[in-house]
Amino acid sequence: MTIVDWDREAVKRGLADGTVLLIDVREPDEFAQGHIPGSVSHPLSGFDLDRLQALIAEDGRRPVLSCAAGVRSARALAYAQSRGVPLTEHYAGGFKDWLGAGEPIE
């Protein structure tokens, strides 16, 4: 399994320059309580690889998974890779790191 950890600064740059599609795999209630601006919700509990691949293909930006602290996003990467989907990147610190650093949330 291949996992590439992104840090907050890399995520911020990618969101700012429009090259990153940040995919939040937390549950809908967590996403609704606050999320990183520009991220999209794709909960791990209903992780649909076909829908995810369609989203990524349609969007065209580099997909980076995110969750609360990097555990669920790593699990999602492992699942995707086990099914032949070449996703490798996630925000290792996740929402907790973002919020803890005082970054804006929606």
N, CA, C and O atoms as CSV, one atom per row, in Angstrom:
chain,resi,resn,atom,element,x,y,z
A,1,MET,N,N,0.840,-1.177,0.000
A,1,MET,CA,C,0.000,0.000,0.000
A,1,MET,C,C,0.887,1.242,0.000
A,1,MET,O,O,1.895,1.303,0.704
A,2,THR,N,N,0.501,2.213,-0.787
A,2,THR,CA,C,1.231,3.470,-0.873
A,2,THR,C,C,0.369,4.594,-0.322
A,2,THR,O,O,-0.766,4.788,-0.756
A,3,ILE,N,N,0.915,5.335,0.638
A,3,ILE,CA,C,0.216,6.494,1.188
A,3,ILE,C,C,1.186,7.663,1.204
A,3,ILE,O,O,2.299,7.562,1.720
A,4,VAL,N,N,0.744,8.771,0.631
A,4,VAL,CA,C,1.530,9.998,0.623
A,4,VAL,C,C,0.832,10.980,1.566
A,4,VAL,O,O,-0.313,11.368,1.335
A,5,ASP,N,N,1.533,11.375,2.626
A,5,ASP,CA,C,0.986,12.316,3.602
A,5,ASP,C,C,1.179,13.750,3.138
A,5,ASP,O,O,2.282,14.165,2.782
A,6,TRP,N,N,0.091,14.492,3.148
A,6,TRP,CA,C,0.147,15.926,2.885
A,6,TRP,C,C,0.038,16.653,4.212
A,6,TRP,O,O,-0.637,16.186,5.130
A,7,ASP,N,N,0.703,17.796,4.315
A,7,ASP,CA,C,0.558,18.621,5.505
A,7,ASP,C,C,-0.369,19.801,5.200
A,7,ASP,O,O,-0.789,20.000,4.060
A,8,ARG,N,N,-0.671,20.560,6.220
A,8,ARG,CA,C,-1.613,21.671,6.078
A,8,ARG,C,C,-1.178,22.672,5.012
A,8,ARG,O,O,-2.003,23.122,4.217
A,9,GLU,N,N,0.083,23.020,4.985
A,9,GLU,CA,C,0.552,24.020,4.014
A,9,GLU,C,C,0.382,23.531,2.574
A,9,GLU,O,O,0.008,24.310,1.698
A,10,ALA,N,N,0.649,22.268,2.327
A,10,ALA,CA,C,0.471,21.715,0.978
A,10,ALA,C,C,-1.008,21.729,0.590
A,10,ALA,O,O,-1.352,22.040,-0.551
A,11,VAL,N,N,-1.877,21.394,1.539
A,11,VAL,CA,C,-3.321,21.423,1.266
A,11,VAL,C,C,-3.766,22.856,0.985
A,11,VAL,O,O,-4.513,23.099,0.037
A,12,LYS,N,N,-3.313,23.796,1.797
A,12,LYS,CA,C,-3.675,25.204,1.589
A,12,LYS,C,C,-3.245,25.689,0.209
A,12,LYS,O,O,-4.014,26.354,-0.485
A,13,ARG,N,N,-2.011,25.358,-0.191
A,13,ARG,CA,C,-1.520,25.773,-1.513
A,13,ARG,C,C,-2.372,25.161,-2.626
A,13,ARG,O,O,-2.759,25.847,-3.572
A,14,GLY,N,N,-2.656,23.870,-2.503
A,14,GLY,CA,C,-3.446,23.196,-3.530
A,14,GLY,C,C,-4.858,23.736,-3.645
A,14,GLY,O,O,-5.393,23.859,-4.747
A,15,LEU,N,N,-5.463,24.059,-2.513
A,15,LEU,CA,C,-6.805,24.652,-2.557
A,15,LEU,C,C,-6.749,26.066,-3.129
A,15,LEU,O,O,-7.605,26.459,-3.921
A,16,ALA,N,N,-5.732,26.828,-2.720
A,16,ALA,CA,C,-5.610,28.209,-3.179
A,16,ALA,C,C,-5.357,28.303,-4.680
A,16,ALA,O,O,-5.899,29.180,-5.352
A,17,ASP,N,N,-4.531,27.398,-5.202
A,17,ASP,CA,C,-4.233,27.495,-6.637
A,17,ASP,C,C,-5.170,26.639,-7.501
A,17,ASP,O,O,-5.024,26.581,-8.722
A,18,GLY,N,N,-6.125,25.981,-6.854
A,18,GLY,CA,C,-7.149,25.241,-7.599
A,18,GLY,C,C,-6.702,23.918,-8.170
A,18,GLY,O,O,-7.349,23.387,-9.072
A,19,THR,N,N,-5.595,23.365,-7.660
A,19,THR,CA,C,-5.104,22.098,-8.207
A,19,THR,C,C,-5.551,20.878,-7.402
A,19,THR,O,O,-5.376,19.745,-7.852
A,20,VAL,N,N,-6.132,21.097,-6.207
A,20,VAL,CA,C,-6.503,19.988,-5.327
A,20,VAL,C,C,-8.008,19.879,-5.153
A,20,VAL,O,O,-8.701,20.871,-4.925
A,21,LEU,N,N,-8.495,18.654,-5.266
A,21,LEU,CA,C,-9.866,18.307,-4.905
A,21,LEU,C,C,-9.769,17.621,-3.554
A,21,LEU,O,O,-9.355,16.465,-3.478
A,22,LEU,N,N,-10.148,18.322,-2.477
A,22,LEU,CA,C,-10.061,17.776,-1.127
A,22,LEU,C,C,-11.347,17.023,-0.823
A,22,LEU,O,O,-12.427,17.612,-0.773
A,23,ILE,N,N,-11.224,15.723,-0.620
A,23,ILE,CA,C,-12.374,14.841,-0.431
A,23,ILE,C,C,-12.419,14.422,1.038
A,23,ILE,O,O,-11.559,13.683,1.518
A,24,ASP,N,N,-13.438,14.910,1.735
A,24,ASP,CA,C,-13.608,14.667,3.170
A,24,ASP,C,C,-14.397,13.378,3.368
A,24,ASP,O,O,-15.548,13.283,2.942
A,25,VAL,N,N,-13.781,12.378,4.017
A,25,VAL,CA,C,-14.446,11.084,4.200
A,25,VAL,C,C,-15.102,10.946,5.573
A,25,VAL,O,O,-15.517,9.853,5.956
A,26,ARG,N,N,-15.198,12.062,6.320
A,26,ARG,CA,C,-15.923,12.015,7.590
A,26,ARG,C,C,-17.422,11.844,7.321
A,26,ARG,O,O,-17.877,11.985,6.186
A,27,GLU,N,N,-18.160,11.546,8.348
A,27,GLU,CA,C,-19.599,11.326,8.215
A,27,GLU,C,C,-20.332,12.645,7.961
A,27,GLU,O,O,-19.822,13.709,8.314
A,28,PRO,N,N,-21.518,12.588,7.356
A,28,PRO,CA,C,-22.252,13.814,7.001
A,28,PRO,C,C,-22.465,14.772,8.173
A,28,PRO,O,O,-22.370,15.987,7.997
A,29,ASP,N,N,-22.753,14.242,9.367
A,29,ASP,CA,C,-22.963,15.127,10.513
A,29,ASP,C,C,-21.675,15.849,10.901
A,29,ASP,O,O,-21.720,17.010,11.309
A,30,GLU,N,N,-20.537,15.184,10.781
A,30,GLU,CA,C,-19.258,15.827,11.065
A,30,GLU,C,C,-18.975,16.922,10.043
A,30,GLU,O,O,-18.548,18.021,10.398
A,31,PHE,N,N,-19.215,16.615,8.777
A,31,PHE,CA,C,-18.995,17.581,7.702
A,31,PHE,C,C,-19.880,18.807,7.910
A,31,PHE,O,O,-19.435,19.940,7.729
A,32,ALA,N,N,-21.138,18.573,8.290
A,32,ALA,CA,C,-22.093,19.666,8.490
A,32,ALA,C,C,-21.693,20.561,9.666
A,32,ALA,O,O,-21.981,21.758,9.658
A,33,GLN,N,N,-21.036,19.989,10.673
A,33,GLN,CA,C,-20.613,20.773,11.840
A,33,GLN,C,C,-19.421,21.666,11.527
A,33,GLN,O,O,-19.142,22.601,12.279
A,34,GLY,N,N,-18.721,21.403,10.448
A,34,GLY,CA,C,-17.588,22.214,10.046
A,34,GLY,C,C,-16.668,21.432,9.138
A,34,GLY,O,O,-16.389,20.257,9.372
A,35,HIS,N,N,-16.199,22.102,8.093
A,35,HIS,CA,C,-15.287,21.451,7.155
A,35,HIS,C,C,-14.350,22.477,6.537
A,35,HIS,O,O,-14.573,23.684,6.631
A,36,ILE,N,N,-13.317,21.981,5.917
A,36,ILE,CA,C,-12.337,22.828,5.254
A,36,ILE,C,C,-12.995,23.448,4.017
A,36,ILE,O,O,-13.567,22.728,3.198
A,37,PRO,N,N,-12.921,24.773,3.875
A,37,PRO,CA,C,-13.535,25.411,2.709
A,37,PRO,C,C,-13.038,24.803,1.399
A,37,PRO,O,O,-11.837,24.626,1.194
A,38,GLY,N,N,-13.974,24.493,0.532
A,38,GLY,CA,C,-13.637,23.923,-0.764
A,38,GLY,C,C,-13.631,22.410,-0.784
A,38,GLY,O,O,-13.547,21.811,-1.856
A,39,SER,N,N,-13.719,21.772,0.383
A,39,SER,CA,C,-13.731,20.308,0.406
A,39,SER,C,C,-15.116,19.794,0.024
A,39,SER,O,O,-16.118,20.499,0.145
A,40,VAL,N,N,-15.145,18.544,-0.442
A,40,VAL,CA,C,-16.401,17.885,-0.784
A,40,VAL,C,C,-16.568,16.657,0.096
A,40,VAL,O,O,-15.590,16.012,0.473
A,41,SER,N,N,-17.819,16.341,0.420
A,41,SER,CA,C,-18.112,15.229,1.298
A,41,SER,C,C,-18.284,13.932,0.515
A,41,SER,O,O,-19.001,13.881,-0.485
A,42,HIS,N,N,-17.608,12.882,0.990
A,42,HIS,CA,C,-17.756,11.528,0.447
A,42,HIS,C,C,-17.501,10.567,1.609
A,42,HIS,O,O,-16.407,10.017,1.736
A,43,PRO,N,N,-18.521,10.365,2.460
A,43,PRO,CA,C,-18.333,9.621,3.716
A,43,PRO,C,C,-17.818,8.195,3.533
A,43,PRO,O,O,-18.209,7.483,2.608
A,44,LEU,N,N,-16.945,7.811,4.427
A,44,LEU,CA,C,-16.371,6.473,4.399
A,44,LEU,C,C,-17.435,5.399,4.612
A,44,LEU,O,O,-17.319,4.302,4.064
A,45,SER,N,N,-18.468,5.697,5.399
A,45,SER,CA,C,-19.504,4.694,5.677
A,45,SER,C,C,-20.266,4.281,4.420
A,45,SER,O,O,-20.816,3.181,4.362
A,46,GLY,N,N,-20.302,5.145,3.427
A,46,GLY,CA,C,-20.966,4.820,2.170
A,46,GLY,C,C,-20.010,4.943,1.004
A,46,GLY,O,O,-20.394,5.370,-0.085
A,47,PHE,N,N,-18.757,4.567,1.236
A,47,PHE,CA,C,-17.697,4.790,0.254
A,47,PHE,C,C,-17.985,4.043,-1.044
A,47,PHE,O,O,-17.901,2.816,-1.103
A,48,ASP,N,N,-18.318,4.791,-2.061
A,48,ASP,CA,C,-18.686,4.250,-3.364
A,48,ASP,C,C,-17.577,4.613,-4.350
A,48,ASP,O,O,-17.474,5.759,-4.789
A,49,LEU,N,N,-16.758,3.635,-4.689
A,49,LEU,CA,C,-15.607,3.906,-5.557
A,49,LEU,C,C,-16.011,4.358,-6.949
A,49,LEU,O,O,-15.331,5.196,-7.540
A,50,ASP,N,N,-17.106,3.822,-7.492
A,50,ASP,CA,C,-17.551,4.250,-8.819
A,50,ASP,C,C,-17.925,5.724,-8.802
A,50,ASP,O,O,-17.539,6.481,-9.693
A,51,ARG,N,N,-18.683,6.128,-7.778
A,51,ARG,CA,C,-19.085,7.536,-7.662
A,51,ARG,C,C,-17.872,8.421,-7.425
A,51,ARG,O,O,-17.778,9.516,-7.980
A,52,LEU,N,N,-16.940,7.945,-6.597
A,52,LEU,CA,C,-15.735,8.711,-6.325
A,52,LEU,C,C,-14.896,8.890,-7.588
A,52,LEU,O,O,-14.419,9.991,-7.864
A,53,GLN,N,N,-14.716,7.830,-8.344
A,53,GLN,CA,C,-13.937,7.924,-9.581
A,53,GLN,C,C,-14.610,8.861,-10.576
A,53,GLN,O,O,-13.927,9.598,-11.286
A,54,ALA,N,N,-15.931,8.844,-10.638
A,54,ALA,CA,C,-16.652,9.754,-11.532
A,54,ALA,C,C,-16.437,11.196,-11.100
A,54,ALA,O,O,-16.216,12.070,-11.938
A,55,LEU,N,N,-16.499,11.449,-9.801
A,55,LEU,CA,C,-16.269,12.792,-9.270
A,55,LEU,C,C,-14.874,13.280,-9.632
A,55,LEU,O,O,-14.705,14.410,-10.090
A,56,ILE,N,N,-13.881,12.431,-9.427
A,56,ILE,CA,C,-12.498,12.796,-9.712
A,56,ILE,C,C,-12.302,13.060,-11.204
A,56,ILE,O,O,-11.658,14.037,-11.587
A,57,ALA,N,N,-12.856,12.187,-12.040
A,57,ALA,CA,C,-12.707,12.346,-13.491
A,57,ALA,C,C,-13.395,13.619,-13.975
A,57,ALA,O,O,-12.861,14.338,-14.820
A,58,GLU,N,N,-14.567,13.889,-13.443
A,58,GLU,CA,C,-15.325,15.081,-13.845
A,58,GLU,C,C,-14.640,16.356,-13.383
A,58,GLU,O,O,-14.623,17.353,-14.103
A,59,ASP,N,N,-14.075,16.324,-12.179
A,59,ASP,CA,C,-13.473,17.518,-11.595
A,59,ASP,C,C,-12.121,17.842,-12.226
A,59,ASP,O,O,-11.855,18.997,-12.558
A,60,GLY,N,N,-11.271,16.838,-12.393
A,60,GLY,CA,C,-9.983,17.033,-13.035
A,60,GLY,C,C,-8.847,17.479,-12.137
A,60,GLY,O,O,-7.697,17.512,-12.574
A,61,ARG,N,N,-9.143,17.825,-10.889
A,61,ARG,CA,C,-8.064,18.220,-9.974
A,61,ARG,C,C,-7.465,16.995,-9.285
A,61,ARG,O,O,-8.023,15.900,-9.343
A,62,ARG,N,N,-6.350,17.193,-8.650
A,62,ARG,CA,C,-5.646,16.125,-7.943
A,62,ARG,C,C,-6.420,15.755,-6.672
A,62,ARG,O,O,-6.631,16.618,-5.820
A,63,PRO,N,N,-6.848,14.496,-6.525
A,63,PRO,CA,C,-7.622,14.111,-5.350
A,63,PRO,C,C,-6.738,13.877,-4.125
A,63,PRO,O,O,-5.739,13.161,-4.178
A,64,VAL,N,N,-7.142,14.506,-3.028
A,64,VAL,CA,C,-6.478,14.325,-1.733
A,64,VAL,C,C,-7.584,14.042,-0.726
A,64,VAL,O,O,-8.507,14.842,-0.572
A,65,LEU,N,N,-7.495,12.916,-0.046
A,65,LEU,CA,C,-8.511,12.560,0.938
A,65,LEU,C,C,-8.201,13.211,2.278
A,65,LEU,O,O,-7.046,13.491,2.601
A,66,SER,N,N,-9.260,13.447,3.053
A,66,SER,CA,C,-9.119,14.063,4.359
A,66,SER,C,C,-10.179,13.500,5.295
A,66,SER,O,O,-11.238,13.053,4.854
A,67,CYS,N,N,-9.883,13.525,6.586
A,67,CYS,CA,C,-10.862,13.110,7.599
A,67,CYS,C,C,-10.583,13.944,8.851
A,67,CYS,O,O,-10.091,15.068,8.747
A,68,ALA,N,N,-10.889,13.411,10.017
A,68,ALA,CA,C,-10.657,14.163,11.247
A,68,ALA,C,C,-9.171,14.257,11.586
A,68,ALA,O,O,-8.677,15.332,11.927
A,69,ALA,N,N,-8.455,13.127,11.493
A,69,ALA,CA,C,-7.054,13.127,11.914
A,69,ALA,C,C,-6.150,12.225,11.071
A,69,ALA,O,O,-5.015,11.956,11.464
A,70,GLY,N,N,-6.629,11.760,9.931
A,70,GLY,CA,C,-5.788,10.959,9.034
A,70,GLY,C,C,-6.003,9.469,9.075
A,70,GLY,O,O,-5.468,8.752,8.230
A,71,VAL,N,N,-6.771,8.974,10.034
A,71,VAL,CA,C,-6.972,7.526,10.151
A,71,VAL,C,C,-7.961,7.019,9.101
A,71,VAL,O,O,-7.659,6.076,8.369
A,72,ARG,N,N,-9.132,7.636,9.023
A,72,ARG,CA,C,-10.143,7.182,8.057
A,72,ARG,C,C,-9.723,7.448,6.619
A,72,ARG,O,O,-10.040,6.662,5.726
A,73,SER,N,N,-9.013,8.549,6.387
A,73,SER,CA,C,-8.565,8.813,5.017
A,73,SER,C,C,-7.537,7.766,4.589
A,73,SER,O,O,-7.529,7.349,3.431
A,74,ALA,N,N,-6.669,7.337,5.512
A,74,ALA,CA,C,-5.710,6.269,5.196
A,74,ALA,C,C,-6.445,4.953,4.945
A,74,ALA,O,O,-6.065,4.189,4.058
A,75,ARG,N,N,-7.488,4.689,5.718
A,75,ARG,CA,C,-8.293,3.476,5.525
A,75,ARG,C,C,-8.977,3.517,4.155
A,75,ARG,O,O,-9.041,2.504,3.458
A,76,ALA,N,N,-9.483,4.680,3.776
A,76,ALA,CA,C,-10.126,4.827,2.469
A,76,ALA,C,C,-9.125,4.606,1.340
A,76,ALA,O,O,-9.457,3.988,0.329
A,77,LEU,N,N,-7.903,5.108,1.507
A,77,LEU,CA,C,-6.860,4.881,0.500
A,77,LEU,C,C,-6.549,3.396,0.374
A,77,LEU,O,O,-6.410,2.877,-0.734
A,78,ALA,N,N,-6.439,2.717,1.502
A,78,ALA,CA,C,-6.147,1.277,1.481
A,78,ALA,C,C,-7.258,0.520,0.761
A,78,ALA,O,O,-6.990,-0.370,-0.046
A,79,TYR,N,N,-8.483,0.871,1.053
A,79,TYR,CA,C,-9.626,0.218,0.400
A,79,TYR,C,C,-9.594,0.472,-1.109
A,79,TYR,O,O,-9.733,-0.460,-1.902
A,80,ALA,N,N,-9.414,1.724,-1.501
A,80,ALA,CA,C,-9.378,2.064,-2.928
A,80,ALA,C,C,-8.259,1.307,-3.636
A,80,ALA,O,O,-8.469,0.738,-4.707
A,81,GLN,N,N,-7.070,1.303,-3.034
A,81,GLN,CA,C,-5.937,0.614,-3.653
A,81,GLN,C,C,-6.181,-0.885,-3.761
A,81,GLN,O,O,-5.758,-1.513,-4.731
A,82,SER,N,N,-6.861,-1.466,-2.771
A,82,SER,CA,C,-7.152,-2.907,-2.817
A,82,SER,C,C,-8.116,-3.251,-3.939
A,82,SER,O,O,-8.204,-4.404,-4.361
A,83,ARG,N,N,-8.837,-2.251,-4.418
A,83,ARG,CA,C,-9.787,-2.436,-5.519
A,83,ARG,C,C,-9.230,-1.921,-6.850
A,83,ARG,O,O,-9.954,-1.820,-7.841
A,84,GLY,N,N,-7.936,-1.599,-6.856
A,84,GLY,CA,C,-7.282,-1.178,-8.088
A,84,GLY,C,C,-7.412,0.292,-8.434
A,84,GLY,O,O,-7.066,0.696,-9.544
A,85,VAL,N,N,-7.904,1.101,-7.506
A,85,VAL,CA,C,-8.045,2.541,-7.748
A,85,VAL,C,C,-6.776,3.224,-7.224
A,85,VAL,O,O,-6.462,3.111,-6.039
A,86,PRO,N,N,-6.046,3.932,-8.095
A,86,PRO,CA,C,-4.736,4.461,-7.728
A,86,PRO,C,C,-4.765,5.773,-6.937
A,86,PRO,O,O,-4.133,6.751,-7.338
A,87,LEU,N,N,-5.486,5.798,-5.832
A,87,LEU,CA,C,-5.462,6.960,-4.944
A,87,LEU,C,C,-4.352,6.755,-3.930
A,87,LEU,O,O,-4.215,5.661,-3.381
A,88,THR,N,N,-3.556,7.788,-3.669
A,88,THR,CA,C,-2.425,7.629,-2.748
A,88,THR,C,C,-2.285,8.762,-1.735
A,88,THR,O,O,-1.556,8.602,-0.757
A,89,GLU,N,N,-2.945,9.885,-1.927
A,89,GLU,CA,C,-2.639,11.070,-1.126
A,89,GLU,C,C,-3.746,11.421,-0.141
A,89,GLU,O,O,-4.935,11.356,-0.451
A,90,HIS,N,N,-3.306,11.799,1.068
A,90,HIS,CA,C,-4.267,12.262,2.064
A,90,HIS,C,C,-3.633,13.329,2.948
A,90,HIS,O,O,-2.412,13.435,3.060
A,91,TYR,N,N,-4.509,14.114,3.573
A,91,TYR,CA,C,-4.091,15.147,4.518
A,91,TYR,C,C,-3.932,14.455,5.864
A,91,TYR,O,O,-4.916,14.161,6.543
A,92,ALA,N,N,-2.696,14.200,6.239
A,92,ALA,CA,C,-2.402,13.394,7.418
A,92,ALA,C,C,-2.946,14.000,8.708
A,92,ALA,O,O,-3.372,13.255,9.590
A,93,GLY,N,N,-2.945,15.299,8.846
A,93,GLY,CA,C,-3.437,15.936,10.072
A,93,GLY,C,C,-4.936,16.107,10.103
A,93,GLY,O,O,-5.541,16.190,11.172
A,94,GLY,N,N,-5.531,16.159,8.932
A,94,GLY,CA,C,-6.979,16.264,8.807
A,94,GLY,C,C,-7.588,17.514,9.423
A,94,GLY,O,O,-6.910,18.501,9.706
A,95,PHE,N,N,-8.896,17.426,9.616
A,95,PHE,CA,C,-9.668,18.563,10.096
A,95,PHE,C,C,-9.180,19.058,11.456
A,95,PHE,O,O,-9.176,20.263,11.706
A,96,LYS,N,N,-8.774,18.157,12.325
A,96,LYS,CA,C,-8.303,18.571,13.653
A,96,LYS,C,C,-7.067,19.449,13.548
A,96,LYS,O,O,-6.942,20.434,14.277
A,97,ASP,N,N,-6.157,19.106,12.654
A,97,ASP,CA,C,-4.967,19.924,12.446
A,97,ASP,C,C,-5.349,21.290,11.888
A,97,ASP,O,O,-4.844,22.318,12.339
A,98,TRP,N,N,-6.238,21.292,10.912
A,98,TRP,CA,C,-6.708,22.532,10.272
A,98,TRP,C,C,-7.340,23.443,11.308
A,98,TRP,O,O,-6.981,24.616,11.412
A,99,LEU,N,N,-8.273,22.912,12.068
A,99,LEU,CA,C,-8.999,23.686,13.078
A,99,LEU,C,C,-8.046,24.148,14.190
A,99,LEU,O,O,-8.107,25.294,14.635
A,100,GLY,N,N,-7.181,23.255,14.624
A,100,GLY,CA,C,-6.231,23.594,15.682
A,100,GLY,C,C,-5.266,24.714,15.312
A,100,GLY,O,O,-4.760,25.427,16.179
A,101,ALA,N,N,-5.022,24.856,14.020
A,101,ALA,CA,C,-4.125,25.923,13.549
A,101,ALA,C,C,-4.861,27.242,13.338
A,101,ALA,O,O,-4.258,28.240,12.944
A,102,GLY,N,N,-6.175,27.241,13.603
A,102,GLY,CA,C,-6.949,28.469,13.450
A,102,GLY,C,C,-7.320,28.809,12.028
A,102,GLY,O,O,-7.674,29.950,11.730
A,103,GLU,N,N,-7.244,27.827,11.143
A,103,GLU,CA,C,-7.618,28.060,9.751
A,103,GLU,C,C,-9.145,28.206,9.656
A,103,GLU,O,O,-9.871,27.679,10.498
A,104,PRO,N,N,-9.627,28.920,8.632
A,104,PRO,CA,C,-11.081,29.108,8.502
A,104,PRO,C,C,-11.794,27.812,8.175
A,104,PRO,O,O,-11.232,26.928,7.528
A,105,ILE,N,N,-13.027,27.703,8.621
A,105,ILE,CA,C,-13.863,26.552,8.293
A,105,ILE,C,C,-15.218,27.042,7.789
A,105,ILE,O,O,-15.614,28.185,8.016
A,106,GLU,N,N,-15.906,26.150,7.106
A,106,GLU,CA,C,-17.271,26.453,6.656
A,106,GLU,C,C,-18.228,25.649,7.491
A,106,GLU,O,O,-19.440,25.736,7.297
